[in-house]
Amino acid sequence: MKVFIFESTRSVITAEKTVRNAGIKCTVIPVPRSVSPLCGMALQINDKDELHVKMIIAESGIKTSIFDRTEVIL
């Protein structure tokens, strides 16, 4: 699983809506402050969708960081 971490709650919500509208399954998950001091929420997706989601998010102008799920211990 890949985890996309965002700068704001608004960015997470916008990204979630954009990704779901593209027909890709995603889940909003909490992120510990030790991983990211930003908004505390992230978008989790399947590994196979990573490139498509990167493209969708980049096209919408949202800034994000991407982690492998094993790097983000919840």
All heavy atoms as TSV, in Angstrom:
chain	resi	resn	atom	element	x	y	z
A	1	MET	N	N	0.838	-1.179	0.000
A	1	MET	CA	C	0.000	0.000	0.000
A	1	MET	C	C	0.887	1.248	0.000
A	1	MET	O	O	1.939	1.272	0.612
A	1	MET	CB	C	-0.883	0.045	1.234
A	1	MET	CG	C	-1.858	-1.097	1.352
A	1	MET	SD	S	-3.078	-1.002	0.075
A	1	MET	CE	C	-4.549	-1.162	0.981
A	2	LYS	N	N	0.402	2.276	-0.666
A	2	LYS	CA	C	1.080	3.566	-0.690
A	2	LYS	C	C	0.265	4.551	0.119
A	2	LYS	O	O	-0.967	4.500	0.145
A	2	LYS	CB	C	1.238	4.089	-2.115
A	2	LYS	CG	C	2.111	3.219	-2.983
A	2	LYS	CD	C	3.533	3.178	-2.473
A	2	LYS	CE	C	4.367	2.319	-3.409
A	2	LYS	NZ	N	5.634	1.946	-2.866
A	3	VAL	N	N	0.965	5.474	0.774
A	3	VAL	CA	C	0.320	6.495	1.591
A	3	VAL	C	C	0.743	7.862	1.059
A	3	VAL	O	O	1.929	8.160	0.975
A	3	VAL	CB	C	0.726	6.342	3.076
A	3	VAL	CG1	C	0.117	7.454	3.910
A	3	VAL	CG2	C	0.299	4.978	3.603
A	4	PHE	N	N	-0.246	8.668	0.696
A	4	PHE	CA	C	-0.011	10.027	0.216
A	4	PHE	C	C	-0.307	10.980	1.367
A	4	PHE	O	O	-1.419	11.002	1.885
A	4	PHE	CB	C	-0.936	10.348	-0.969
A	4	PHE	CG	C	-0.551	9.664	-2.249
A	4	PHE	CD1	C	-0.722	8.297	-2.413
A	4	PHE	CD2	C	-0.027	10.387	-3.303
A	4	PHE	CE1	C	-0.380	7.664	-3.597
A	4	PHE	CE2	C	0.323	9.773	-4.499
A	4	PHE	CZ	C	0.147	8.398	-4.639
A	5	ILE	N	N	0.701	11.754	1.769
A	5	ILE	CA	C	0.554	12.691	2.884
A	5	ILE	C	C	0.464	14.104	2.318
A	5	ILE	O	O	1.200	14.468	1.403
A	5	ILE	CB	C	1.738	12.554	3.855
A	5	ILE	CG1	C	1.711	11.153	4.466
A	5	ILE	CG2	C	1.681	13.626	4.941
A	5	ILE	CD1	C	2.876	10.843	5.368
A	6	PHE	N	N	-0.436	14.904	2.872
A	6	PHE	CA	C	-0.741	16.228	2.345
A	6	PHE	C	C	-0.473	17.321	3.361
A	6	PHE	O	O	-0.356	17.069	4.551
A	6	PHE	CB	C	-2.203	16.278	1.900
A	6	PHE	CG	C	-2.536	15.267	0.846
A	6	PHE	CD1	C	-2.927	13.990	1.190
A	6	PHE	CD2	C	-2.425	15.584	-0.494
A	6	PHE	CE1	C	-3.220	13.045	0.226
A	6	PHE	CE2	C	-2.704	14.647	-1.473
A	6	PHE	CZ	C	-3.095	13.382	-1.112
A	7	GLU	N	N	-0.427	18.559	2.865
A	7	GLU	CA	C	-0.146	19.721	3.716
A	7	GLU	C	C	-1.360	20.210	4.497
A	7	GLU	O	O	-1.211	20.873	5.506
A	7	GLU	CB	C	0.398	20.864	2.864
A	7	GLU	CG	C	1.743	20.562	2.254
A	7	GLU	CD	C	2.273	21.697	1.403
A	7	GLU	OE1	O	1.519	22.666	1.143
A	7	GLU	OE2	O	3.442	21.616	0.992
A	8	SER	N	N	-2.558	19.898	4.003
A	8	SER	CA	C	-3.757	20.411	4.682
A	8	SER	C	C	-4.914	19.424	4.550
A	8	SER	O	O	-4.924	18.572	3.668
A	8	SER	CB	C	-4.176	21.751	4.073
A	8	SER	OG	O	-4.674	21.557	2.760
A	9	THR	N	N	-5.868	19.577	5.439
A	9	THR	CA	C	-7.065	18.749	5.396
A	9	THR	C	C	-7.817	18.971	4.088
A	9	THR	O	O	-8.309	18.020	3.471
A	9	THR	CB	C	-7.982	19.082	6.594
A	9	THR	OG1	O	-7.233	18.881	7.795
A	9	THR	CG2	C	-9.213	18.212	6.607
A	10	ARG	N	N	-7.875	20.203	3.638
A	10	ARG	CA	C	-8.545	20.521	2.371
A	10	ARG	C	C	-7.902	19.754	1.210
A	10	ARG	O	O	-8.595	19.237	0.340
A	10	ARG	CB	C	-8.498	22.013	2.088
A	10	ARG	CG	C	-9.117	22.390	0.754
A	10	ARG	CD	C	-9.098	23.880	0.584
A	10	ARG	NE	N	-10.076	24.454	1.471
A	10	ARG	CZ	C	-11.133	25.131	1.074
A	10	ARG	NH1	N	-11.333	25.350	-0.194
A	10	ARG	NH2	N	-11.984	25.610	1.932
A	11	SER	N	N	-6.578	19.651	1.225
A	11	SER	CA	C	-5.868	18.919	0.166
A	11	SER	C	C	-6.227	17.431	0.186
A	11	SER	O	O	-6.411	16.816	-0.857
A	11	SER	CB	C	-4.359	19.076	0.319
A	11	SER	OG	O	-3.973	20.405	0.098
A	12	VAL	N	N	-6.318	16.854	1.387
A	12	VAL	CA	C	-6.691	15.440	1.509
A	12	VAL	C	C	-8.090	15.219	0.951
A	12	VAL	O	O	-8.327	14.285	0.171
A	12	VAL	CB	C	-6.630	14.960	2.979
A	12	VAL	CG1	C	-7.143	13.537	3.102
A	12	VAL	CG2	C	-5.235	15.064	3.517
A	13	ILE	N	N	-9.017	16.066	1.325
A	13	ILE	CA	C	-10.409	15.932	0.882
A	13	ILE	C	C	-10.509	16.093	-0.632
A	13	ILE	O	O	-11.194	15.319	-1.307
A	13	ILE	CB	C	-11.316	16.930	1.625
A	13	ILE	CG1	C	-11.379	16.551	3.099
A	13	ILE	CG2	C	-12.706	16.991	0.999
A	13	ILE	CD1	C	-11.985	17.611	3.998
A	14	THR	N	N	-9.822	17.074	-1.175
A	14	THR	CA	C	-9.828	17.295	-2.626
A	14	THR	C	C	-9.203	16.112	-3.354
A	14	THR	O	O	-9.740	15.634	-4.358
A	14	THR	CB	C	-9.073	18.597	-2.978
A	14	THR	OG1	O	-9.695	19.684	-2.300
A	14	THR	CG2	C	-9.091	18.846	-4.477
A	15	ALA	N	N	-8.083	15.618	-2.849
A	15	ALA	CA	C	-7.409	14.475	-3.470
A	15	ALA	C	C	-8.292	13.230	-3.415
A	15	ALA	O	O	-8.405	12.491	-4.397
A	15	ALA	CB	C	-6.076	14.222	-2.791
A	16	GLU	N	N	-8.928	12.997	-2.273
A	16	GLU	CA	C	-9.806	11.837	-2.135
A	16	GLU	C	C	-10.929	11.891	-3.169
A	16	GLU	O	O	-11.204	10.908	-3.865
A	16	GLU	CB	C	-10.399	11.761	-0.729
A	16	GLU	CG	C	-11.368	10.593	-0.574
A	16	GLU	CD	C	-12.133	10.614	0.726
A	16	GLU	OE1	O	-12.284	11.704	1.342
A	16	GLU	OE2	O	-12.596	9.540	1.121
A	17	LYS	N	N	-11.565	13.028	-3.285
A	17	LYS	CA	C	-12.659	13.186	-4.243
A	17	LYS	C	C	-12.158	12.970	-5.670
A	17	LYS	O	O	-12.793	12.265	-6.461
A	17	LYS	CB	C	-13.261	14.588	-4.110
A	17	LYS	CG	C	-14.428	14.832	-5.016
A	17	LYS	CD	C	-15.011	16.222	-4.793
A	17	LYS	CE	C	-16.164	16.476	-5.738
A	17	LYS	NZ	N	-16.745	17.796	-5.550
A	18	THR	N	N	-11.012	13.535	-5.998
A	18	THR	CA	C	-10.441	13.419	-7.341
A	18	THR	C	C	-10.094	11.966	-7.663
A	18	THR	O	O	-10.407	11.471	-8.754
A	18	THR	CB	C	-9.181	14.302	-7.459
A	18	THR	OG1	O	-9.550	15.654	-7.153
A	18	THR	CG2	C	-8.585	14.252	-8.840
A	19	VAL	N	N	-9.472	11.285	-6.718
A	19	VAL	CA	C	-9.073	9.887	-6.925
A	19	VAL	C	C	-10.302	8.992	-7.058
A	19	VAL	O	O	-10.383	8.148	-7.953
A	19	VAL	CB	C	-8.136	9.423	-5.781
A	19	VAL	CG1	C	-7.910	7.922	-5.818
A	19	VAL	CG2	C	-6.808	10.169	-5.865
A	20	ARG	N	N	-11.279	9.181	-6.187
A	20	ARG	CA	C	-12.517	8.367	-6.268
A	20	ARG	C	C	-13.273	8.628	-7.576
A	20	ARG	O	O	-13.814	7.697	-8.169
A	20	ARG	CB	C	-13.413	8.643	-5.076
A	20	ARG	CG	C	-12.891	8.047	-3.787
A	20	ARG	CD	C	-13.891	8.252	-2.647
A	20	ARG	NE	N	-13.318	7.896	-1.379
A	20	ARG	CZ	C	-13.349	6.663	-0.868
A	20	ARG	NH1	N	-13.924	5.692	-1.539
A	20	ARG	NH2	N	-12.804	6.416	0.309
A	21	ASN	N	N	-13.303	9.881	-8.026
A	21	ASN	CA	C	-13.976	10.194	-9.294
A	21	ASN	C	C	-13.288	9.525	-10.483
A	21	ASN	O	O	-13.909	9.308	-11.513
A	21	ASN	CB	C	-14.047	11.703	-9.514
A	21	ASN	CG	C	-15.092	12.366	-8.645
A	21	ASN	OD1	O	-15.985	11.717	-8.104
A	21	ASN	ND2	N	-14.980	13.671	-8.481
A	22	ALA	N	N	-12.009	9.188	-10.322
A	22	ALA	CA	C	-11.264	8.483	-11.366
A	22	ALA	C	C	-11.488	6.971	-11.275
A	22	ALA	O	O	-10.927	6.211	-12.054
A	22	ALA	CB	C	-9.780	8.803	-11.271
A	23	GLY	N	N	-12.290	6.555	-10.304
A	23	GLY	CA	C	-12.616	5.140	-10.160
A	23	GLY	C	C	-11.579	4.331	-9.395
A	23	GLY	O	O	-11.545	3.112	-9.486
A	24	ILE	N	N	-10.745	5.013	-8.613
A	24	ILE	CA	C	-9.701	4.340	-7.852
A	24	ILE	C	C	-10.097	4.289	-6.384
A	24	ILE	O	O	-10.482	5.296	-5.792
A	24	ILE	CB	C	-8.353	5.076	-8.009
A	24	ILE	CG1	C	-7.947	5.096	-9.485
A	24	ILE	CG2	C	-7.279	4.423	-7.156
A	24	ILE	CD1	C	-6.769	5.973	-9.796
A	25	LYS	N	N	-9.971	3.108	-5.805
A	25	LYS	CA	C	-10.306	2.923	-4.396
A	25	LYS	C	C	-9.222	3.559	-3.531
A	25	LYS	O	O	-8.028	3.378	-3.768
A	25	LYS	CB	C	-10.412	1.434	-4.076
A	25	LYS	CG	C	-10.825	1.149	-2.662
A	25	LYS	CD	C	-10.912	-0.337	-2.407
A	25	LYS	CE	C	-11.212	-0.567	-0.941
A	25	LYS	NZ	N	-11.220	-1.982	-0.604
A	26	CYS	N	N	-9.637	4.319	-2.523
A	26	CYS	CA	C	-8.704	4.933	-1.588
A	26	CYS	C	C	-9.363	5.047	-0.228
A	26	CYS	O	O	-10.573	4.984	-0.106
A	26	CYS	CB	C	-8.257	6.303	-2.091
A	26	CYS	SG	S	-9.580	7.514	-2.241
A	27	THR	N	N	-8.522	5.216	0.791
A	27	THR	CA	C	-9.007	5.334	2.160
A	27	THR	C	C	-8.271	6.473	2.851
A	27	THR	O	O	-7.046	6.577	2.741
A	27	THR	CB	C	-8.722	4.025	2.943
A	27	THR	OG1	O	-9.270	2.924	2.224
A	27	THR	CG2	C	-9.322	4.072	4.332
A	28	VAL	N	N	-9.010	7.310	3.554
A	28	VAL	CA	C	-8.384	8.364	4.360
A	28	VAL	C	C	-7.994	7.720	5.688
A	28	VAL	O	O	-8.809	7.061	6.332
A	28	VAL	CB	C	-9.334	9.552	4.586
A	28	VAL	CG1	C	-8.719	10.568	5.531
A	28	VAL	CG2	C	-9.691	10.206	3.258
A	29	ILE	N	N	-6.709	7.906	6.070
A	29	ILE	CA	C	-6.200	7.317	7.307
A	29	ILE	C	C	-5.516	8.395	8.145
A	29	ILE	O	O	-5.066	9.403	7.612
A	29	ILE	CB	C	-5.213	6.160	7.020
A	29	ILE	CG1	C	-3.991	6.665	6.244
A	29	ILE	CG2	C	-5.910	5.020	6.300
A	29	ILE	CD1	C	-2.866	5.650	6.121
A	30	PRO	N	N	-5.400	8.181	9.454
A	30	PRO	CA	C	-4.663	9.123	10.297
A	30	PRO	C	C	-3.167	8.911	10.149
A	30	PRO	O	O	-2.711	7.801	9.870
A	30	PRO	CB	C	-5.131	8.768	11.709
A	30	PRO	CG	C	-5.497	7.326	11.615
A	30	PRO	CD	C	-6.037	7.128	10.215
A	31	VAL	N	N	-2.406	9.974	10.327
A	31	VAL	CA	C	-0.950	9.897	10.273
A	31	VAL	C	C	-0.399	10.465	11.581
A	31	VAL	O	O	-0.739	11.589	11.952
A	31	VAL	CB	C	-0.398	10.713	9.079
A	31	VAL	CG1	C	1.115	10.673	9.069
A	31	VAL	CG2	C	-0.951	10.186	7.774
A	32	PRO	N	N	0.434	9.707	12.279
A	32	PRO	CA	C	1.004	10.218	13.529
A	32	PRO	C	C	1.880	11.443	13.293
A	32	PRO	O	O	2.530	11.564	12.254
A	32	PRO	CB	C	1.871	9.055	14.034
A	32	PRO	CG	C	1.502	7.876	13.222
A	32	PRO	CD	C	0.875	8.371	11.965
A	33	ARG	N	N	1.922	12.347	14.216
A	33	ARG	CA	C	2.747	13.560	14.121
A	33	ARG	C	C	4.233	13.212	13.953
A	33	ARG	O	O	4.990	13.986	13.393
A	33	ARG	CB	C	2.563	14.444	15.353
A	33	ARG	CG	C	1.176	15.026	15.452
A	33	ARG	CD	C	1.079	16.276	14.625
A	33	ARG	NE	N	-0.284	16.791	14.708
A	33	ARG	CZ	C	-0.920	17.317	13.698
A	33	ARG	NH1	N	-0.350	17.407	12.526
A	33	ARG	NH2	N	-2.138	17.765	13.838
A	34	SER	N	N	4.638	12.046	14.432
A	34	SER	CA	C	6.035	11.646	14.289
A	34	SER	C	C	6.411	11.378	12.832
A	34	SER	O	O	7.570	11.488	12.456
A	34	SER	CB	C	6.324	10.399	15.123
A	34	SER	OG	O	5.504	9.326	14.695
A	35	VAL	N	N	5.418	11.059	12.014
A	35	VAL	CA	C	5.651	10.823	10.586
A	35	VAL	C	C	5.540	12.126	9.817
A	35	VAL	O	O	6.348	12.425	8.945
A	35	VAL	CB	C	4.649	9.791	10.020
A	35	VAL	CG1	C	4.785	9.664	8.512
A	35	VAL	CG2	C	4.843	8.448	10.691
A	36	SER	N	N	4.520	12.915	10.132
A	36	SER	CA	C	4.306	14.182	9.452
A	36	SER	C	C	3.608	15.165	10.387
A	36	SER	O	O	2.540	14.857	10.914
A	36	SER	CB	C	3.452	13.975	8.202
A	36	SER	OG	O	3.134	15.220	7.619
A	37	PRO	N	N	4.180	16.352	10.553
A	37	PRO	CA	C	3.555	17.354	11.420
A	37	PRO	C	C	2.470	18.159	10.694
A	37	PRO	O	O	1.955	19.117	11.235
A	37	PRO	CB	C	4.724	18.255	11.796
A	37	PRO	CG	C	5.612	18.187	10.596
A	37	PRO	CD	C	5.472	16.777	10.081
A	38	LEU	N	N	2.138	17.775	9.479
A	38	LEU	CA	C	1.177	18.532	8.676
A	38	LEU	C	C	-0.243	18.284	9.162
A	38	LEU	O	O	-0.515	18.396	10.339
A	38	LEU	CB	C	1.382	18.216	7.199
A	38	LEU	CG	C	2.798	18.545	6.683
A	38	LEU	CD1	C	2.978	18.075	5.259
A	38	LEU	CD2	C	3.090	20.017	6.804
A	39	CYS	N	N	-1.163	17.938	8.319
A	39	CYS	CA	C	-2.579	17.923	8.695
A	39	CYS	C	C	-3.019	16.708	9.500
A	39	CYS	O	O	-4.078	16.721	10.097
A	39	CYS	CB	C	-3.465	18.079	7.464
A	39	CYS	SG	S	-3.700	16.575	6.517
A	40	GLY	N	N	-2.232	15.625	9.512
A	40	GLY	CA	C	-2.593	14.466	10.319
A	40	GLY	C	C	-3.473	13.460	9.606
A	40	GLY	O	O	-3.888	12.464	10.196
A	41	MET	N	N	-3.768	13.690	8.332
A	41	MET	CA	C	-4.574	12.756	7.541
A	41	MET	C	C	-3.809	12.424	6.268
A	41	MET	O	O	-3.020	13.222	5.773
A	41	MET	CB	C	-5.923	13.374	7.183
A	41	MET	CG	C	-6.800	13.610	8.374
A	41	MET	SD	S	-8.309	14.583	8.046
A	41	MET	CE	C	-8.874	14.061	6.490
A	42	ALA	N	N	-4.050	11.221	5.745
A	42	ALA	CA	C	-3.385	10.793	4.524
A	42	ALA	C	C	-4.350	9.957	3.691
A	42	ALA	O	O	-5.405	9.542	4.168
A	42	ALA	CB	C	-2.148	9.980	4.858
A	43	LEU	N	N	-3.959	9.701	2.466
A	43	LEU	CA	C	-4.747	8.893	1.548
A	43	LEU	C	C	-3.977	7.611	1.281
A	43	LEU	O	O	-2.816	7.654	0.881
A	43	LEU	CB	C	-4.940	9.671	0.244
A	43	LEU	CG	C	-6.124	9.340	-0.621
A	43	LEU	CD1	C	-7.422	9.542	0.130
A	43	LEU	CD2	C	-6.101	10.204	-1.856
A	44	GLN	N	N	-4.613	6.478	1.530
A	44	GLN	CA	C	-3.968	5.182	1.303
A	44	GLN	C	C	-4.545	4.559	0.041
A	44	GLN	O	O	-5.761	4.544	-0.143
A	44	GLN	CB	C	-4.223	4.267	2.497
A	44	GLN	CG	C	-3.631	2.888	2.363
A	44	GLN	CD	C	-3.851	2.086	3.609
A	44	GLN	OE1	O	-3.159	2.272	4.593
A	44	GLN	NE2	N	-4.826	1.194	3.581
A	45	ILE	N	N	-3.656	4.058	-0.832
A	45	ILE	CA	C	-4.084	3.423	-2.074
A	45	ILE	C	C	-3.296	2.129	-2.284
A	45	ILE	O	O	-2.270	1.908	-1.646
A	45	ILE	CB	C	-3.866	4.347	-3.293
A	45	ILE	CG1	C	-2.387	4.677	-3.460
A	45	ILE	CG2	C	-4.690	5.611	-3.192
A	45	ILE	CD1	C	-1.980	4.923	-4.858
A	46	ASN	N	N	-3.766	1.312	-3.205
A	46	ASN	CA	C	-3.044	0.093	-3.575
A	46	ASN	C	C	-1.810	0.459	-4.384
A	46	ASN	O	O	-1.820	1.434	-5.139
A	46	ASN	CB	C	-3.938	-0.833	-4.404
A	46	ASN	CG	C	-5.027	-1.457	-3.574
A	46	ASN	OD1	O	-4.807	-1.850	-2.436
A	46	ASN	ND2	N	-6.216	-1.542	-4.136
A	47	ASP	N	N	-0.765	-0.344	-4.241
A	47	ASP	CA	C	0.482	-0.111	-4.968
A	47	ASP	C	C	0.261	0.007	-6.472
A	47	ASP	O	O	0.874	0.835	-7.132
A	47	ASP	CB	C	1.493	-1.236	-4.710
A	47	ASP	CG	C	2.043	-1.224	-3.293
A	47	ASP	OD1	O	2.053	-0.138	-2.676
A	47	ASP	OD2	O	2.471	-2.283	-2.822
A	48	LYS	N	N	-0.614	-0.815	-7.017
A	48	LYS	CA	C	-0.830	-0.838	-8.472
A	48	LYS	C	C	-1.395	0.476	-9.011
A	48	LYS	O	O	-1.265	0.771	-10.192
A	48	LYS	CB	C	-1.735	-2.004	-8.865
A	48	LYS	CG	C	-3.168	-1.870	-8.365
A	48	LYS	CD	C	-4.024	-3.040	-8.800
A	48	LYS	CE	C	-5.430	-2.967	-8.291
A	48	LYS	NZ	N	-6.197	-1.846	-8.768
A	49	ASP	N	N	-1.989	1.273	-8.152
A	49	ASP	CA	C	-2.595	2.536	-8.577
A	49	ASP	C	C	-1.673	3.740	-8.384
A	49	ASP	O	O	-2.053	4.866	-8.706
A	49	ASP	CB	C	-3.898	2.780	-7.804
A	49	ASP	CG	C	-4.948	1.741	-8.114
A	49	ASP	OD1	O	-5.069	1.354	-9.293
A	49	ASP	OD2	O	-5.651	1.302	-7.177
A	50	GLU	N	N	-0.470	3.515	-7.873
A	50	GLU	CA	C	0.415	4.630	-7.503
A	50	GLU	C	C	0.670	5.604	-8.655
A	50	GLU	O	O	0.501	6.819	-8.491
A	50	GLU	CB	C	1.751	4.114	-6.975
A	50	GLU	CG	C	2.697	5.246	-6.605
A	50	GLU	CD	C	4.053	4.775	-6.133
A	50	GLU	OE1	O	4.328	3.564	-6.148
A	50	GLU	OE2	O	4.846	5.645	-5.737
A	51	LEU	N	N	1.089	5.114	-9.795
A	51	LEU	CA	C	1.420	6.015	-10.906
A	51	LEU	C	C	0.208	6.807	-11.380
A	51	LEU	O	O	0.303	8.006	-11.644
A	51	LEU	CB	C	2.035	5.230	-12.067
A	51	LEU	CG	C	3.402	4.614	-11.776
A	51	LEU	CD1	C	3.887	3.813	-12.973
A	51	LEU	CD2	C	4.412	5.674	-11.394
A	52	HIS	N	N	-0.941	6.151	-11.461
A	52	HIS	CA	C	-2.168	6.830	-11.891
A	52	HIS	C	C	-2.556	7.918	-10.890
A	52	HIS	O	O	-2.894	9.044	-11.261
A	52	HIS	CB	C	-3.284	5.813	-12.074
A	52	HIS	CG	C	-4.478	6.358	-12.766
A	52	HIS	ND1	N	-5.674	5.703	-12.790
A	52	HIS	CD2	C	-4.687	7.496	-13.462
A	52	HIS	CE1	C	-6.564	6.416	-13.461
A	52	HIS	NE2	N	-5.987	7.508	-13.878
A	53	VAL	N	N	-2.475	7.586	-9.608
A	53	VAL	CA	C	-2.830	8.561	-8.570
A	53	VAL	C	C	-1.841	9.725	-8.561
A	53	VAL	O	O	-2.236	10.886	-8.429
A	53	VAL	CB	C	-2.935	7.880	-7.185
A	53	VAL	CG1	C	-3.098	8.915	-6.081
A	53	VAL	CG2	C	-4.094	6.898	-7.164
A	54	LYS	N	N	-0.546	9.442	-8.716
A	54	LYS	CA	C	0.452	10.518	-8.800
A	54	LYS	C	C	0.092	11.494	-9.912
A	54	LYS	O	O	0.150	12.712	-9.738
A	54	LYS	CB	C	1.835	9.944	-9.104
A	54	LYS	CG	C	2.606	9.459	-7.941
A	54	LYS	CD	C	3.991	9.044	-8.445
A	54	LYS	CE	C	4.794	8.347	-7.409
A	54	LYS	NZ	N	6.111	7.934	-7.923
A	55	MET	N	N	-0.276	10.948	-11.073
A	55	MET	CA	C	-0.626	11.775	-12.218
A	55	MET	C	C	-1.875	12.613	-11.933
A	55	MET	O	O	-1.891	13.819	-12.172
A	55	MET	CB	C	-0.861	10.892	-13.448
A	55	MET	CG	C	-1.176	11.666	-14.704
A	55	MET	SD	S	-1.565	10.582	-16.085
A	55	MET	CE	C	-3.166	9.972	-15.598
A	56	ILE	N	N	-2.888	11.986	-11.380
A	56	ILE	CA	C	-4.143	12.683	-11.073
A	56	ILE	C	C	-3.901	13.821	-10.081
A	56	ILE	O	O	-4.387	14.938	-10.256
A	56	ILE	CB	C	-5.186	11.693	-10.507
A	56	ILE	CG1	C	-5.643	10.718	-11.585
A	56	ILE	CG2	C	-6.378	12.436	-9.910
A	56	ILE	CD1	C	-6.434	9.547	-11.037
A	57	ILE	N	N	-3.158	13.529	-9.028
A	57	ILE	CA	C	-2.895	14.539	-7.997
A	57	ILE	C	C	-2.033	15.671	-8.550
A	57	ILE	O	O	-2.292	16.840	-8.292
A	57	ILE	CB	C	-2.280	13.888	-6.746
A	57	ILE	CG1	C	-3.339	13.019	-6.059
A	57	ILE	CG2	C	-1.737	14.942	-5.788
A	57	ILE	CD1	C	-2.836	12.216	-4.894
A	58	ALA	N	N	-1.025	15.328	-9.331
A	58	ALA	CA	C	-0.168	16.358	-9.936
A	58	ALA	C	C	-0.976	17.269	-10.853
A	58	ALA	O	O	-0.797	18.495	-10.839
A	58	ALA	CB	C	0.968	15.706	-10.712
A	59	GLU	N	N	-1.872	16.689	-11.647
A	59	GLU	CA	C	-2.702	17.484	-12.552
A	59	GLU	C	C	-3.635	18.427	-11.802
A	59	GLU	O	O	-3.999	19.481	-12.310
A	59	GLU	CB	C	-3.525	16.574	-13.468
A	59	GLU	CG	C	-2.704	15.896	-14.540
A	59	GLU	CD	C	-3.503	14.903	-15.370
A	59	GLU	OE1	O	-4.676	14.627	-15.055
A	59	GLU	OE2	O	-2.920	14.384	-16.340
A	60	SER	N	N	-4.012	18.048	-10.588
A	60	SER	CA	C	-4.907	18.908	-9.812
A	60	SER	C	C	-4.130	19.945	-8.998
A	60	SER	O	O	-4.730	20.765	-8.312
A	60	SER	CB	C	-5.811	18.064	-8.909
A	60	SER	OG	O	-5.056	17.337	-7.984
A	61	GLY	N	N	-2.796	19.899	-9.067
A	61	GLY	CA	C	-1.971	20.911	-8.410
A	61	GLY	C	C	-1.805	20.750	-6.912
A	61	GLY	O	O	-1.364	21.669	-6.229
A	62	ILE	N	N	-2.118	19.581	-6.386
A	62	ILE	CA	C	-2.007	19.345	-4.950
A	62	ILE	C	C	-0.609	18.825	-4.629
A	62	ILE	O	O	-0.113	17.916	-5.280
A	62	ILE	CB	C	-3.067	18.319	-4.483
A	62	ILE	CG1	C	-4.472	18.833	-4.810
A	62	ILE	CG2	C	-2.927	18.041	-2.992
A	62	ILE	CD1	C	-5.547	17.785	-4.630
A	63	LYS	N	N	0.016	19.397	-3.608
A	63	LYS	CA	C	1.339	18.938	-3.172
A	63	LYS	C	C	1.178	17.745	-2.234
A	63	LYS	O	O	0.312	17.749	-1.356
A	63	LYS	CB	C	2.083	20.052	-2.456
A	63	LYS	CG	C	2.439	21.202	-3.357
A	63	LYS	CD	C	3.205	22.248	-2.603
A	63	LYS	CE	C	3.525	23.416	-3.519
A	63	LYS	NZ	N	4.266	24.456	-2.835
A	64	THR	N	N	2.042	16.746	-2.425
A	64	THR	CA	C	1.964	15.546	-1.596
A	64	THR	C	C	3.328	14.895	-1.451
A	64	THR	O	O	4.230	15.147	-2.249
A	64	THR	CB	C	0.959	14.532	-2.198
A	64	THR	OG1	O	0.798	13.447	-1.300
A	64	THR	CG2	C	1.413	14.027	-3.542
A	65	SER	N	N	3.458	14.068	-0.426
A	65	SER	CA	C	4.601	13.198	-0.242
A	65	SER	C	C	4.066	11.778	-0.251
A	65	SER	O	O	2.955	11.525	0.229
A	65	SER	CB	C	5.285	13.457	1.098
A	65	SER	OG	O	5.768	14.768	1.151
A	66	ILE	N	N	4.856	10.851	-0.781
A	66	ILE	CA	C	4.390	9.469	-0.898
A	66	ILE	C	C	5.304	8.561	-0.090
A	66	ILE	O	O	6.524	8.666	-0.161
A	66	ILE	CB	C	4.387	9.010	-2.366
A	66	ILE	CG1	C	3.559	9.967	-3.209
A	66	ILE	CG2	C	3.855	7.584	-2.483
A	66	ILE	CD1	C	3.759	9.798	-4.693
A	67	PHE	N	N	4.690	7.664	0.676
A	67	PHE	CA	C	5.418	6.703	1.480
A	67	PHE	C	C	4.872	5.314	1.212
A	67	PHE	O	O	3.699	5.150	0.890
A	67	PHE	CB	C	5.239	6.998	2.983
A	67	PHE	CG	C	5.844	8.293	3.409
A	67	PHE	CD1	C	5.117	9.469	3.343
A	67	PHE	CD2	C	7.141	8.347	3.880
A	67	PHE	CE1	C	5.666	10.672	3.735
A	67	PHE	CE2	C	7.702	9.549	4.275
A	67	PHE	CZ	C	6.963	10.713	4.202
A	68	ASP	N	N	5.723	4.336	1.394
A	68	ASP	CA	C	5.263	2.959	1.374
A	68	ASP	C	C	4.574	2.727	2.718
A	68	ASP	O	O	5.016	3.262	3.735
A	68	ASP	CB	C	6.459	2.016	1.213
A	68	ASP	CG	C	6.024	0.612	0.857
A	68	ASP	OD1	O	5.324	-0.005	1.681
A	68	ASP	OD2	O	6.361	0.158	-0.243
A	69	ARG	N	N	3.523	1.959	2.768
A	69	ARG	CA	C	2.743	1.738	3.990
A	69	ARG	C	C	3.634	1.229	5.119
A	69	ARG	O	O	3.408	1.542	6.286
A	69	ARG	CB	C	1.620	0.737	3.704
A	69	ARG	CG	C	0.748	0.413	4.898
A	69	ARG	CD	C	-0.146	1.607	5.223
A	69	ARG	NE	N	-1.247	1.213	6.046
A	69	ARG	CZ	C	-1.282	1.349	7.367
A	69	ARG	NH1	N	-0.285	1.893	7.995
A	69	ARG	NH2	N	-2.324	0.962	8.050
A	70	THR	N	N	4.671	0.442	4.797
A	70	THR	CA	C	5.561	-0.087	5.837
A	70	THR	C	C	6.387	1.010	6.497
A	70	THR	O	O	6.852	0.841	7.612
A	70	THR	CB	C	6.511	-1.147	5.253
A	70	THR	OG1	O	7.264	-0.573	4.188
A	70	THR	CG2	C	5.739	-2.356	4.764
A	71	GLU	N	N	6.549	2.162	5.818
A	71	GLU	CA	C	7.297	3.291	6.383
A	71	GLU	C	C	6.448	4.099	7.349
A	71	GLU	O	O	6.961	4.838	8.168
A	71	GLU	CB	C	7.785	4.206	5.271
A	71	GLU	CG	C	8.783	3.581	4.331
A	71	GLU	CD	C	9.126	4.519	3.203
A	71	GLU	OE1	O	9.351	5.720	3.443
A	71	GLU	OE2	O	9.176	4.054	2.063
A	72	VAL	N	N	5.123	3.996	7.214
A	72	VAL	CA	C	4.193	4.768	8.042
A	72	VAL	C	C	3.561	3.815	9.032
A	72	VAL	O	O	2.610	3.118	8.735
A	72	VAL	CB	C	3.107	5.452	7.177
A	72	VAL	CG1	C	2.173	6.264	8.051
A	72	VAL	CG2	C	3.736	6.312	6.101
A	73	ILE	N	N	4.124	3.751	10.227
A	73	ILE	CA	C	3.599	2.865	11.259
A	73	ILE	C	C	2.523	3.609	12.024
A	73	ILE	O	O	2.789	4.621	12.657
A	73	ILE	CB	C	4.725	2.402	12.196
A	73	ILE	CG1	C	5.791	1.677	11.372
A	73	ILE	CG2	C	4.174	1.495	13.295
A	73	ILE	CD1	C	7.059	1.409	12.137
A	74	LEU	N	N	1.320	3.093	11.942
A	74	LEU	CA	C	0.178	3.762	12.580
A	74	LEU	C	C	-0.147	3.137	13.908
A	74	LEU	O	O	0.100	2.031	14.176
A	74	LEU	CB	C	-1.043	3.714	11.661
A	74	LEU	CG	C	-0.819	4.317	10.280
A	74	LEU	CD1	C	-2.041	4.074	9.410
A	74	LEU	CD2	C	-0.531	5.782	10.383
